[in-house]
C-alpha cells in the first residue's frame, strides 16, 4: 500500500477531528483573524465569490449575507464538505484540492481563502489556479500564518508555556543557542488546545512575496492584525500577547498588469 500524500493526511486530520477543531479555534480566529480578513474584503455585493478551504461553510454564509450574487466553497476534506452542505444547503460546495482548482477562467470576481495556504509546501499551483479563475479586475484575499510567530520555538510544561524566536550566546564559551528558525522553509506539526494536531509549512515573508510574483499576482494591501477591542475583556491574556506580537498575516492581491498596458 502506498503511503498517503501529505494533503491526504491533512484531509484525514480534519475528517477525524473537524468538530473538535471548530470547538477549539478560540480567540485567534474570532477576535483577530476573522474580523481582519472580512475587513480586507472589497465590496462583495453582486459579486461571484470563491472560498478556498471553506471548512464547515460559515465564511461562505457570511459572504453571501453581505450581498454576494453567488458563493462557492471548496475544501479537500470530504467531512468538511458534507458538514458545509448540511449547514448551508442553499450554497454551493465542492470537494476539491486547492492545488487543482477546476473552474472555467474568469469564473469569480473575488477569491477568499482563510488560513489554508500553509497546508501546502509550494503555493504556486494554488495561486495560479486562483488567478486563472479570477476576473481580470478581480481580487484575492488570503490569510496565513505569520512567519515570525510560527517559526518560533514553542515549549510548554505544567507551569509555563513560551514562544521564542532568536538566539543566545554564552560570552565565556562562545556557545550559541538558537530558538526557532525563520529563514528555512519546513514542515511543522503543532497541537492545538491539547486535542487537535495538524501539520503545516513555514514560509518566510520574502518567500511569500516570491510565490505571489511567480503566480502573476501583485500585493495591493497587507496587514498584520492586532486583536479587536473586545478581546481586552473577553480574553485579556490573548489581548496582552497579540497586541504586541502578530499571529497571522493577510494579503489582498490582484493580477499583475502587463507593464506595457
C-alpha positions in Angstrom: 0.0 0.0 0.0 1.4 3.4 -1.0 1.7 6.0 1.8 -0.8 8.7 1.9 0.2 12.1 0.4 0.7 15.0 2.8 -2.5 16.6 1.6 -4.4 13.4 2.2 -3.1 13.3 5.7 -4.3 16.8 6.3 -7.8 15.9 4.9 -7.9 12.9 7.2 -7.0 15.0 10.2 -9.9 17.3 9.5 -12.3 14.4 8.8 -11.4 12.8 12.1 -11.3 15.9 14.2 -13.2 18.6 12.4 -15.8 19.0 15.1 -13.1 19.3 17.7 -11.2 21.9 15.7 -14.3 24.0 15.2 -14.9 24.0 19.0 -11.3 24.9 20.0 -10.4 27.6 17.3 -10.7 30.2 20.0 -9.6 33.8 20.2 -7.1 33.7 17.4 -9.9 33.2 14.9 -12.9 35.0 16.3 -11.1 38.0 17.9 -8.3 38.5 15.4 -8.2 36.7 12.0 -11.9 36.7 11.1 -12.5 40.4 11.7 -9.3 41.3 9.9 -10.0 39.2 6.8 -13.6 40.4 6.4 -12.2 43.9 6.8 -9.8 43.4 3.9 -12.5 42.2 1.6 -13.6 44.5 -1.2 -17.4 45.2 -1.6 -18.9 41.7 -2.4 -22.4 43.0 -3.3 -23.5 41.4 -6.6 -20.1 39.6 -7.0 -19.2 36.0 -7.7 -17.1 34.7 -4.8 -15.0 31.5 -4.4 -14.0 30.4 -0.8 -10.9 28.2 -0.9 -10.5 25.9 2.1 -14.1 26.6 3.2 -14.3 24.3 6.2 -17.8 24.0 7.5 -19.1 26.8 5.3 -19.5 29.6 7.8 -17.4 32.1 5.8 -19.4 31.3 2.7 -22.6 32.1 4.6 -21.2 35.3 5.9 -20.1 36.5 2.5 -23.5 35.5 1.0 -25.2 37.6 3.7 -23.1 40.6 2.7 -24.8 40.5 -0.7 -22.7 38.3 -3.0 -24.6 37.1 -6.0 -23.1 33.6 -6.0 -20.8 32.0 -3.4 -18.9 28.7 -4.0 -16.9 26.9 -1.3 -14.2 24.2 -1.9 -12.3 22.0 0.6 -10.1 19.0 0.4 -11.9 17.3 3.3 -15.0 15.2 2.4 -16.2 15.5 6.0 -15.9 19.3 5.9 -17.9 19.5 2.7 -20.6 17.1 4.0 -21.0 19.4 7.0 -21.0 22.6 4.9 -23.7 21.2 2.7 -25.8 20.2 5.7 -25.2 23.6 7.4 -26.0 25.7 4.3 -28.0 23.7 1.8 -28.7 26.9 -0.2 -25.0 27.4 -1.0 -22.7 25.6 -3.4 -19.9 23.4 -2.1 -17.4 21.0 -3.8 -14.8 18.6 -2.5 -11.7 19.9 -4.4 -8.0 20.1 -4.0 -6.9 23.8 -3.8 -3.8 22.9 -5.9 -6.2 21.8 -8.7 -8.9 24.4 -8.8 -11.3 23.3 -11.6 -13.3 26.2 -12.7 -13.5 28.0 -16.0 -11.3 31.1 -16.5 -12.7 34.3 -15.1 -15.5 32.5 -13.1 -15.1 34.7 -10.0 -14.8 38.3 -9.1 -13.3 37.7 -5.6 -11.4 34.7 -4.2 -11.2 34.3 -0.4 -9.0 31.9 1.5 -8.8 31.9 5.3 -5.8 30.1 6.8 -5.4 27.4 4.1 -2.3 28.1 2.1 0.1 27.0 4.8 -1.0 23.4 4.3 0.9 23.1 1.0 4.7 23.5 0.7 4.5 25.4 -2.6 1.8 28.0 -3.2 2.3 28.2 -7.0 -0.3 25.7 -8.2 -2.9 27.1 -5.8 -2.2 30.8 -6.5 -2.0 30.2 -10.3 -5.3 28.3 -10.2 -6.9 31.2 -8.2 -5.5 33.8 -10.7 -6.8 31.8 -13.7 -10.3 31.5 -12.1 -10.4 35.2 -11.4 -11.8 38.0 -13.5 -9.0 40.4 -14.8 -10.2 43.2 -12.4 -10.8 40.8 -9.5 -9.2 40.5 -6.1 -7.8 37.6 -4.0 -7.9 38.0 -0.2 -5.9 35.5 1.9 -4.7 34.9 5.4 -1.9 32.6 6.6 0.4 32.0 9.5 2.6 35.0 10.4 6.2 33.7 9.8 7.6 35.3 12.9 5.0 33.6 15.1 5.0 30.2 13.6 8.8 29.8 13.1 9.5 30.4 16.8 10.4 27.7 19.3 7.4 26.7 21.3 7.7 25.0 24.6 5.1 24.1 27.3 5.1 22.3 30.6 2.7 22.1 33.5 3.8 25.5 34.8 4.6 27.6 31.7 4.5 27.9 28.0 6.8 30.1 26.0 7.4 31.2 22.4 10.9 32.4 21.5 12.5 33.4 18.2 16.1 34.5 18.5 19.4 33.4 19.9 21.6 33.4 23.0 25.4 33.5 23.1 27.4 32.4 26.1 30.2 35.0 26.2 32.6 32.8 28.1 32.3 29.7 25.9 31.1 31.2 22.7 28.3 28.6 22.6 25.3 29.7 20.5 21.8 28.6 21.4 19.1 29.0 18.7 15.4 29.4 19.3 13.3 28.8 16.3 14.2 29.0 12.6 12.8 31.8 10.4 14.7 31.5 7.1 14.3 27.8 6.3 11.0 26.6 4.8 10.0 23.4 6.5 7.1 21.3 7.8 5.9 21.9 11.3 3.5 19.9 13.4 1.6 21.6 16.2 -1.1 20.5 18.7 -4.0 22.9 19.3 -6.0 23.0 22.5 -4.2 19.9 23.6 -6.5 17.9 21.3 -6.1 18.6 17.6 -2.8 18.0 15.8 -2.1 19.5 12.4 0.8 19.8 10.1 1.6 22.9 8.0 4.6 24.5 6.2 6.5 27.6 7.4 7.4 30.2 4.8 9.3 33.4 5.3 7.8 36.8 4.3 10.2 37.1 1.3 9.2 33.5 0.3 5.6 34.6 0.3 6.3 37.6 -1.9 8.2 35.4 -4.3 5.2 33.0 -4.5 2.9 35.9 -5.4 5.3 37.3 -8.1 5.8 33.8 -9.6 2.0 33.4 -9.9 1.5 36.7 -11.6 -0.1 38.4 -8.6 0.6 41.8 -7.0 0.2 42.7 -3.4 -2.1 45.8 -3.1 -2.7 45.5 0.7 -1.1 43.7 3.6 -2.0 43.7 7.3 -0.6 42.1 10.5 -3.7 42.5 12.6 -4.0 43.0 16.4 -7.0 41.7 18.2 -10.3 43.6 18.1 -11.0 45.8 21.1 -13.5 43.3 22.6 -10.6 40.9 23.2 -9.3 43.1 26.0 -12.4 42.0 28.1 -13.1 38.6 26.6 -9.6 37.2 26.6 -7.2 39.6 28.4 -4.2 37.2 28.2 -4.6 36.9 24.4 -5.1 40.6 24.1 -1.9 41.3 26.1 0.2 39.0 23.9 -1.3 39.6 20.4 -1.4 43.3 20.8 2.4 43.2 20.6 3.2 40.0 18.7 1.4 39.1 15.4 -0.2 35.6 14.9 -1.4 35.9 11.3 -0.6 37.9 8.1 -3.2 38.9 5.5 -2.9 40.0 1.9 -5.1 41.4 -0.8 -3.8 40.5 -4.3 -4.7 41.5 -7.8 -3.5 40.0 -11.2 -0.2 41.7 -12.2 -0.9 44.2 -15.0 1.3 44.0 -18.1 3.8 46.8 -17.9 3.1 47.8 -21.5 -0.6 48.4 -20.9 
